[in-house]
């Protein structure tokens, strides 16, 4: 790092300054004391900011890194300036596919059938299909039995998610209950099928069931609006929820890779299954997200149902925190790790045979 780089970061508001003291009589000033927070902040920026890379991407990666647990013997990564974080989040989300679709839907609202057709065409090009992940329990059973890993039954094509975007821009009545049922099922909402959603939404539409309040959907402000309206502490809370759900999701997926099972893990998986939220996590969580993916996932985790699910899982973890303790095995985490490595070695040997 050069002095000019450091000064540029200070002027941009992403790097604080050391406290300085004057030398008197017009002789200028010197650093009064080296602040470790300033040093670690500069180090974090240097780790994430490569030549030619936009500084806001580095700030997002720094913000994500600052939320991770501190490893033994390591120095805690300081928090980046929250104003710079907010600016970087808004910048990334304004360029996201989801935000572009919401804005296009708003523009299409007054263009009649032609606008609706254009909206669906744009969405089909932009939204990537999602076929769903294989259930980790089924994967584990197949591996233990020496059988082929099952292919998950094909889920509704995620391009049907455009119906949600259309409902935001064109109104729920223009889209209809059947199309919204397809969209909710494609997202894996609460583990319900297209038929389940169609039955409930159709009954509400005909007045045969409790009415549905579509106001929040039709007035959706998009991910950028969520961040702009959030308080500083809510941005940090969203990061806490996202990183926490990533850990719980990892435990759920690793069950399929022969990780030794424990009552505490089973209870957490059961909580996720009770909520029908594995497809939701599979949509939202990326193990090594890009800064743009991190920004979109964080915006999602600032609202229900992500926050509610996180609280439920934290509550369950408090009830039984012995995630890596196998009943009857007094070796603790060390024995847990050895058993997992042994299972993987046996799987590798079976693969050779």
N, C-alpha and C positions, 0 to 999 in steps of 0.2 A: 504494500500500500504506500502511496506517496502522500505527501502533505496536502497536495491539491485535492486528491481524492477524499481525504478525511474532511477537509474544509467544505467540499461540495456536499458531502453527506450531512454536515452540520447545517449548511444553508437550506438544505431540503427538509430539515426537521426530523431526520431519521437517526441522527447521532447526537447525543448530548455533549456538552462541553465540560472540560475540567474546570473546577473553581480556580480563578486567577486572583492575583494580588498585584497592586500597582507598586512600581519601584520608586515613584515620587519624582518631582521636578522634571516631568516630561520624559522620563526614561523608559516609558512603556510599562508592560506588566509581564509576569511569569506565572506558570502554573503553580498554584499554592500547594496542591497535593494531587497525586495521581489517583483517580477514582476507578476502582476495579470494575464498576458497572460500565463505565465508558469504554474501558479496554475490552471487556467481554462483548459489548455491543458491537464494537468495531470488528471483533473477530467473527461474530455471527454474520455480519454483513459480508465480510470477505469470503466466508465459506459458501455463501449462496449467490454472490454477485459476480458473474463472469463477464468478460469483455463483450460488449455489444448486447448484453441482456438488460431488459427493462428492470429498473430498481424495484418496482412494485411487486414483481414476481419474487424477488429476493425477500422482501418484507413479509410476504405471505408464508414463505418457507420458514423464515425466522419465527414468525408468530406460531406456526405449528410446532416447531422445535421447542419453543419456550414452554409449551404445555405438556411436554413429555416428562415422565418421572426422572429424577436425577439418579444416575448410576453411582454406586459406592465409589468414593474417591474422586468423582468428577465435580466440576464447578457448575453451578446452576446457570443456565442461560437466562440472561435478563429479558424482560418483556420489551418488545419494540414500542415506540410511542404509539398510543392507541389511535391518535389522529391519522398517522401514517397507515396503520392497519385498516382503518375504515376507508381511507382513500383507495388503498390497494384492492380491498374487497369490492367496492363499487366499480372500480375500473375493470376488474376481471369479470364480474357478473354482467356488466353492460355488454360484454362481448360473448356471453354464453349463449348456447343454442336455446335454452329455456327462455331467457329474457327476450331474445329476438322473436321467438314464437309468440310470446305474450303481446309484444308490441305489434306484431303483424296482425294478431287477432283483433286487437283494438282498432287498427286501421281498417280491417275488413268488415267491421260491424255495420258500417253504413253503406256498404257496396252491394247489398242484396245477394242473390244467388251467385253472381259472378265472383264477388268477394269471398263467399264461402268456399266455392270451388278452388279458388287460388290458395286459400288458407290450407285446405286439405292437401293440395299438391305440394306446397312448400314444406309442410310438416312431414310428409312421406319421404322427402329428400333429406331432411335434417335429423329426424329421430332414428336412432339406431335400434334395430330389433333386439329384444331381450327374450331368450328362450328359457331362462330359469336354470339354476344350479341343481345338480343332482343332490338329493337328500343325503346328508352325511351319514345318517344311520343306515341307509340302504347301501351306501358305498362301503361302510365298515363291514356290514354283514357279507357282502360279496367278496371283499378281500380276505376275510377270515375263512370263508368257505372255498377260496381258490377259484372263484367264478369271475366272469366278466363284470365290470362295473356297469350297473344299469343306466340306461339313458332316460333322463327325466321326460315324462310325457310332455309333449309340446304345449307350451303355454300360449295364450292369445298373443298374437304379434303386437309388440309394444308400439307399433305405429298407430294402434287404436288409441294410444294415449293422446293423440291429437284431439280426440273428442273432449278431453278436459280443457285443452287450450281453446277449442271452439266455444265451449260453455262459458269461459271467461270473457271472450270477445264478443260472441254472438248472442249469448244468453242460453240458459238451460232449456227453455222451451224449444229453441231452434234445433237443439241437439237431440233431445228425447231420452227417455229412461233406458231404452235398449242400448243405445250407443254409450251412455254413461256406465251402464252395467259392464259392458265390454272393457271400458277403460279402467274401471276400478279393479276388475279381475286381472287385467294385464299387469297392473302394478302390484298384485298380490295382496291387496288390502285385506287384512284380518283373515287371510286364508280362505276367503269365500270364492265360489265359482261364479262364472257368468250367470248361470241359472239362479244362484242364490241372490245375487244383486238384482237381477231382472225382476225376480218375484217381489223383493222388498220395495224397490223403486217404483215398479208398476203399481203395486198396491197403494203406495202413497200418492201416485199420480192420479189414480182413479178415486181417491178419497176413501179407500178401504183400510188404510193404515195411518199411523201417525204422520203428519206432514213433515216434509224435509225442508230445513232452512238452507236455501241455496245462496243466501246473501254473501257469506264469506267467500264462496267460490267465485261468484260473479263480480265481486269487488276486489278480487285478488290483486295485490299490488306488484306481484313478481318478486324475485329474489332481491333485486336492487332496492325495492321499496322496503322490504323486511329489514335490510341492513341500515338503510337511511333512518328508519323510524326507531331503531334499537338504541338503547342506552349503552354506554361503554361497557358496563358490567354484563349486559346481555350478550355482547359479542364474545366476551371471555367465557360466559356460561355455555354458549353454543359450541365453543371449542372443547370445553370439558365434556359435554355430552357426546360430541363426535368422536373424540379420542377414547372415551369410555366405551362407547358402542363398538368401536373398532376392536377393542380388547375382547369384549363379550362375543362378538361375531367370530373372532379368531378361535376362541375356545370351542364354539359350536362347530366350525368347519374342521378343526383339528381332530374332533371326535371321529370323523370319517377317515383320518389317516392313522388310526390305531393308537392314538394317545390313550394311556390308561384311564379308565373311567373311575370316577369317584362320586359319592352321593352329592357332594356340593356341585360338581359339574352337571350332574343329571338334573338337579333342581333348577339350575340356571337355564338349561335347555328347555325344561318343562315350562318355565315362565315365558320364554320366547314363543314356544309352541302354543301355549294358552292364548297368547295375544295374536297368533297367526302372523308373526312379524319376520320370519326368516326371509321371505321374498323381499320385504321392504329393506332389510339390512343388506341383502345381496345386491339390491339396486344402488343403495346409497354409499356403502362402504367400499373403499379401495385400499388395499394394503400399502401401496406406494403411490399415492395420488399425485397428479400434477397440481401445480398451484391453482389452476382453474377448477379442477375437480374438488380440491379442498374447499375453495370458496363456495361452490354450489352445495356441497354436502353440509358445510357449516350453516348456510342459510336454512337448509331443510331442518337441521338439528336445533334451530332456535324456536321451533314451533312444535305443537303436538302433531303426530303421536310420538315423535322421537324422544322428546324430553320426558314424557310420561313413562315410556318403556325403560329409559335409562334409570329413572327413579325406582321403578319396580325391580330392576336387576340389582341395583345397589342395595336395596332393602333386603333382597334375597341373599346377597353376598354377606351382609351383616349377620344374618341368621346362621349361616354356615360358611365361614371363610376358608375352610381347609380344602382349597381347590386341588392341591397337589399332595394330599395325604390319602394313601390307599388304606382302607380299613384292615387292621391286623398287621400292617407293615410299619415297624418302628423306625425305619431308616429315613422317613420323611421325603423331602423333595429329591434327595440323592437317589433313593430307591425308586422313586417315581420315574426319574430320568433314565435310570438303568433299564427298567422294565420296558419303557418306550423304545429305547435303542435296540433292545433285544428283539422286540416285536418287529421292528423295521428290518433288522438283519435277517430274521426268519422269512419275511416277505420277499426280500431280495434273493435269498437262496432258493425260495420256491419259484421265483421268476426264472432263475437260471435253469432249474429242472424242467 
